[in-house]
Amino acid sequence: METIQRIVEIIISPLGIVTFLIASGVVLSALNRHRAAGRRFLVWGGLLFLIFLVSPLAEYLMLGLERIYPPMVTPPQSPGISRIVMLAGYAEQNPGTPITSNVSEQTIYSLAEGFRLYRLVPGAKLILSGGVAHQGKAPVAAMMADFLQQMGVPAQDLIVEGKSRNTYENLIEVRKLVGPDPFILVATACDLRRSVAVAHKLQMTPYPAPAYIRTLQRHPDKASQEEQIMVFLKSFKPSLDNLSRIQWAYHEYLGYIWYRLLDRV
């Protein structure tokens, strides 16, 4: 099932569609009988690429995901919360480089946010959830634990869950550790919608704590209409970062739909 999901995701992704249009245009343009169709494919592929590269489309798709849960500036004042769960992003084991270079940017943000909250919640334990990214390597959660230990977190305050392979399995395994008790759930801001929905489906009690917030600070809720227009106009600029962000947002929106179809949320 997951293989089908990955294939569908690649084929109909924003950059997948652009690649298809441009590649088809090049092939058809080389054939005399289909040269006109080839030019049309190239034009449409080029226009879509420019839209993704220059327009604020990626910005607002990301914003739609990041606005769902507000930042957790201070932890909930509840004596029942003693677990902080951090969902893995990506890490790659490499003994020749420090742990700060082996953990992805998104994962470092989540680790930093989890560590910050850990310092604010007396007696808290950190649960790290994430399985093996490459066969024969250590689980991502184990590398996250290594990172936190090197930052000064005692080993007895770390619980490593290294079996899960995706968001759904993350929460399945975490449920075995926390049950129905409330816990703080740390994940990148864009990923929280799906993660929290899965937790609720499993009758868990998460308090969302978004990390790696990339757009929310540029779009405050109390901004005037004039300020919103100025932000919108300033967002029109070419940036390769737009391409990665639109792919990421697409992955999250499609992933949520996929989980709905599988009755996971």
N, C-alpha and C positions, 0 to 999 in steps of 0.2 A: 504493500500500500504506500509506504513512504517513497519507494522508487518511482511510482506513478506520480506522486506529488512533486518530486524533484523535476521530473521530465516536463510536466505541465508548467511548473513554475519557470523553468528556463525558456520554454518555447514562447510563452505569452508575456514574459517580462518586458518592461519598457526597452531595455537595451537589446533583448532578444528580438523584438519586433523590428527595431532599427537595423540590426544586423541582417535580418532576413530580407528586408526591403532593399538595402544597399547591395547585398550579395546577389539577390535576384536581378536587380537592375544591371549590375555589371555583366552577369551571364546573358541576360536577354539583349543587352545593347550590343553584344558581340555577334548576335544572330540577325541577319538582314531582315527576316520576316517579322521579328519582334522588337526591332530597335526602338520604335515609338513607345511601346509598353515599358521597355527597359528604362527609357528616360523618365517616364512617369514614376516608376518605382524609385529611381535615384532621387528625384525631386522630393517625393514624400518621405523617404528615409532621411534625406538631408534636413528637411523642415522639422521633422520630429526630433532629430538630434539637436538642432538649434534650440528648440523649445525646452528640451530637457536640460541643455547646457546653460541657457541664458535666463530663462523665465524663473519666477519664484514658485513654480509648481511644487518642487521638492520641499521647499521651505514650509509651505502650507499643508502639505500632506504629513510632514513630520509634526507640525504644530498640532494638527488634529489628534495625533496620538499622545503628545506630551501634555496636552491640556486636561486629560481625563483625570489624572491624580495630581494634586498639588505637592510641591516639595515638602518633605518632612523636616522642617527646620529644627524642631525639638521632638523627641520621642513621645509617644502617648503616655500620659500619666496614669498608668494602670499597673497595679502590683502583680497582675497575672502574666505580664509579658516578660519572659526571660530568655527567649530564643530570637536570634536574628538570622534569617535565612538569606543566603546570597546565591543566586543562580549563576552558573558558569556561562561565560562567553566563549572565548577561545584562548588556548595556550598551547605552546609547543615546547616539549622538553628538549633542552640543549645545554649539556653540562659546561660547554665552553663560554657561555654568556651568563650574566647575572639574571636573577629571577625577574627583575624589572624589564628585561628585554624579551623574556620568554612568554610573558602574559600580554594579551592584546590590549589595545587602548581602552576599549569599552569595558573590559574586565577590570583593568586597573581603576577606572572610575567607580565601578561597583564595589571593589575592595576598599577603596578610600572612603566611600560613603558608609559601608558596613562598619569599618573601623571607627569612623567618627561616632556613629550611633552606639557602638559597643562601649566607647569611653563614657557615654552619657547614661547608659542603663546599668546600674549596679548589679553585679552578679550574672550578667548576661553570658550566654554561650553562643558561639557562631557556628551555624550549620552551613557547610559548603557543599553545593550539589552540582555534579557534572561528571560524566563518565569519560571514557577514553576517546580522544580525537583521532589518534593514529594507533593502529594495532601494534602491540608490543611496548607502547609507551605508558607512562603513568597517567592516571585520570587527571582531568583538568582540575577537579576539586582538590587533589593532592598538591598540585602546583600552587593553587590559591592558598592552601594552608601553609605551604613553604613561604610564600610571600608574606603572609601575616605574621608568621613566627619570626621572620627576619625584621619585621617592623616592631617586634616586642610583645606580641600576643602569646601568652603561655599556651603550651600544647594542650593542657587539660581543658582549656576553654574552646577548643576547636573540635568539631564533629565533621568527619569527612564522609560524604555519600558519593561513591564513585561508580555507581552502576548505570545511572540514567543516561539516555542518549538524546533526549529532546525535552521540550518544556513540559509536556504531559507526564513523562516518566520522572522528571525532576520532582513534580508535586506529588506523584504517587509514592515515591520513596521518602519524601519529606514527611508525608502524612504518617508514615510508620514511626517517625521520630517525635512528632509534635501532637498527633491526634487532633482533637477538636480545640485544643488550647490556642489562645491568640498568640500571634507571632508577627514580627516585622519582616516584610518581604522586600528585599533589595534586588532590583534589576534595572537595566537601562530603561529610561523613561518610555521609549517606544515599545518596549517588550512587555510592559506591565499590564496593558489591557488584556492580553491573552493569558498571561500568568495568573492574574487575579481571578479572571473568569474560570480558569481551570480549578483554582483553589476553592472557589465558591461551589463549583459543581461537585467537588469532592467533600463538601460540607466542612471545609476548613475555615479558619478565622484569620485572614491576613490583614495586616496594616501596611498598605503600599508605601514604599520609600523609593521614589525614582532617583536614579543616578544618570550621569551622562546626559544632562538636559542641554540640548543644543539650540533650541529656537525660542523657548518660552520667555527668556529674559528680554528678547527683542520685541515681544508682543504682550506687554502687560495688560491685564484685564481692564484696567481703568483708563486706558489710553483714549484720548479724544478721537473723533472721526478724522480730523486733520492729521493727527499723529499717525494714525493707522494708514492713511493714504500715503504719507511720506515714507513710512517703512516699506509699504508695498512698492513704491516707485524705486526706492533704493535697492530693492531686492533684484532688480533687473540688471544682472551683470554676469558675464561668463565665468563659470567656475567648474572645474572638474569635480569638486566636492558635491555639486548638484547631482552628478551622475550616480555617485555612490549612495547619496541620500535617497534619491528616488527609487533605487533598487531596494534599499533597506525598508522604506515605507511600504513599497509594493509587497515585499516579503511578509511584512507584518499583517497587512490588510488581507492578503490571500491566505495567510496562515490562520487567521481568525475564522475566515469563511470555511476553510478546510476542517477546522476543529468543530465548527457548528455542524457540518455534514456528518462528522464522526461522533456527534453527541458528546464531545469532550468539554463543551462550555455551555 
